[in-house]
Amino acid sequence: MRIVENETPLVIDMALDKTDMAIIDALCKDARLSQRQLANVVGVAQGTITNRIKRLESEGVITGYTLNLDPSSLGWEMTVMAGLCIEKGRIMDVQQKISADNRVFAVYDVTGDWDSMVLARVKDREDLDNLTKTVFTADGITRSYTHVVLNTVKESGVVLPKE
């Protein structure tokens, strides 16, 4: 393990071995597996699973366990992507304000024509209109370009890189 300090919070660069990767892979497929089930899947002792998971959590590799929901079942009928141009020196402030809206589920700093990309879900066209006129035109935003997603081909969380 190598610890790197810079102006941002402490970063830990931890080498993951095959057992760590197998545990992560199994949890990505089903985060509800018990430690006993994980031990069977990975082929190691349950104590090894307990110790490895604690270490992966404390080192920040595993940051939490989440529930995957179907957005349309909850009333979110449309997904939108917006590219935003933001006044110089205001990016962090504007991104924090945008992030506070419950319809927004991702905000990214990006390269290219836009300063930030925002992913959001809205209930209907009226909700999209409101999001566009309130959030995407907030003070500090000089230009926005909104795309409506017609079909989601793939949407998933972080997965293990292929070796």
Secondary structure, DSSP 8 states (H G I E B T S, - for coil): -EEE-SSSS-EEE----HHHHHHHHHHHH-TT--HHHHHHHHTS-HHHHHHHHHHHHHTTSS--------GGGGT--EEEEEEEEE-TT-HHHHHHHHHTSTTEEEEEE-SSS-SEEEEEEESSHHHHHHHHHHTTT-TTEEEEEEEE-S--S----------
